[in-house]
Structure formats: structure tokens, C-alpha cells
Amino acid sequence: MHRRAPFVLLAIFLVVAAIAPPAAAFSGTRAGGSAVDSSPNSMAAMQQSFDSSEVRIVVHEDGSARWTFHYEQTLANETERQNFESFATEFNNSETPLYNGFKSESESLVKNGANSTERPMAAQNHSRQAYVTDSLGNTIGVVEMSFVWTNFAQTGDEGTVTVGDVFEGGLYISQNQSLVVEAGENLEFKNVTPSAMQSNTSSLPASDSVTWMGEKRFTDNRPQLVFVPEGTQTIVAGGDDGGDQAQDGTDGGTTTPIGSGGGSMWLAGAVLVIFGGVAVALWYRRGREETVDTVDTGTGGGSADGASTAVPPQPSVSDEELLSDEDRVITMLEDHGGRMRQVRIVEETEWSKSKVSMLLSEMEDEGLISKLRVGRENVISLDGHEPEATKSPFDEE
């Protein structure tokens, strides 16, 4: 049974991609949507169109963790924006079957986790939000659902918190998906296995979060993370402070050995249903709305030229929309005198912290920008605009 677990876990994140596929992913009105109506073929079609999905786990010092399922989809035109806003209004203000199903399945997920780890657990403080945001010329539809998982992690002597015993069998992340684990208040990272992308590239303890990007397969009992109380470690810039673990998964005995078994079978199944409920509900809704739009905008079902006579022309694509993410950051830095705080880039782009961190790390590797750690903040600079050590890095802002 244990050998079968990784195979089942391949499905964990596949359905995340299904939130908002384009019309090409289906035809006609979808009827009878349910979590079990997710065939491999439909999953593959839907996954190709989803912009990004993220699971964020914020671990707290009492061993609890807030799990947040975050989905983003670019809305191509005003019709898609209006459809998504209608969905968001209903989703945020009503006890929809989608949200009720999420609460029910998260409770089942935690119940099975308690049975597997033999720790008392509960799913509580559920929340959800859906909204539309505009970011650098792009219109983004966002859906988030979250809950607090009590006793998710093991707590030990001297305030250590260890995550890992619920991941028996390993995990799988597909393309355009990410897993982010964040250190909660009063905690800092000590060990992370396997190595992940750090929000602070020079120091694991100083990092707020670590991220794994798909496509990636985790081995048995991975990922595994150890936290300690904030301020109990010596931070050495550029040093090896636990971010790179041995390939055999050993980390100096800082984690509690985890027994074998098919524990992640229940994790895979429950998370699959949670994502599947979101996928099918929104896939059905969007399919229905786009079918109605097709009927309303013309009787011939013909070419784009014919449809243009029935609907107002869309505004032309702005120069900003044609920029890559790297070019947008460079343009933003140029507009701010060549230097910005990383947190300000997050605020102005309205991208997630993990996306900005990963993008800036890639740009630094390519020599496009430089990063300087000042306290717990990063200062991002273009070449020739690096802050001088003898003055504040924000003198010119």
C-alpha cells in the first residue's frame, strides 16, 4: 500500500488548474457538475489554461497552520470580468455549495490526518474571498479559500516546530503550481528538506517563506521543515544555515522519525476533492456563461469579424500589457530612480510575495538587478543605482 501512495499523490494539484479555463477547454453548457466529474482528459484540457495556483501554509508556534488555496486567472475582456464579478459577489455573500463543500472536505482531511498521526486535530476558522484586481494592465480574477489546521505540526522541546509527518508517500506539484510554506509569528526556519527557493536568498533563518515550484516530485515524508523560536540562531549572510539538505533527507536528527505506511493516501484523496469541487463548480459556471454570451452576440456562431458587429470593440492592447514580468520590474525601478524596496514592488504590482521573490531571484542570477539586505528588508537596484554603505538606501526615494 505504501508503494502506491506516490501514484495517488500525482493527482493532488492537477485539479487546481481548473478554476477558470477558456471556452476552448469545453463546449456547450456543462450539466450536473460534481467533484467526481473530473476525468483525466478534462483535467488535462483545463490545466493548460490556468495561469497559476498556489497552496500557502503558514505554520505557527503552537503547531497549527493556516492552509490557503489561492488561484489566479487572467480575464481577457470585459465580459469575462463581469462574469467573474458576478461569481465573486455570490461566492463572498452566500453559503454556496462550493464553499460548504470546501468546509466539509477540509474537515474530513483533518480528521483523517488525526487518525494517521495519532494527534488530535481540527479544521476551524474557515474563510473565503473572490475578487478582481488590476495589475499593470492585466485584469486578474482571484479566488482564495482557507482554514486553520490545529496540531498540523509537531511541537518539541525548546520551542521547535516540525512539519512532515502528514506527508507520508511524498507530494507532487505540476507546472504553473507552487507550494509555499511561511514561518509564522515568532518563528524562523532552521532546516528545510528538500532545498527550496528562499525569500531571502542569502539566509534561511532570515527568510519569511520558502517556495517549491512545479513540476516537482517529493520523496517519502517530504517536504520536511523545522522551525525554531525567532532570534535563537546566528544568521550568517551567504552561509549554509540549513537551506540545503543532504540528498538522503537526513538533517542532523532535528526532526522526529516518521513511520512508514500509506498515510498520504488520505491526504491525496481529500485535497483532490477540495480542489475538484472548486474546479468543477467554476468550470461549469464559466461554461454556462460563455454559452449564453455566444447565443446573445450572434446567431451564426461564425467568425470574429461577424461577432465584432454585435459587440463593442475591445480597447487596443497597451504597451504595458506587452511587457514581460522582468521588463515591468525594470520599468518600475527606472520610474523610481533605479532603486526600490522589495515590499514596495509587491504593493505596486499586487503580485504575491512568493512570485516577486522568485522573479527577483531569477533577475539577480541573470545580472539584471542587485539585491541588498537591510534589516529584514531587501533593497532592489538597477546597475549603477546600488545604495552606498555610508548612507541610507532610501535617500533618493
Order of alpha helices (4+ residues) and beta strands (2+ residues): alpha-alpha-beta-beta-alpha-alpha-beta-beta-beta-beta-beta-beta-beta-beta-beta-beta-beta-alpha-alpha-alpha-beta-alpha-alpha-beta-beta
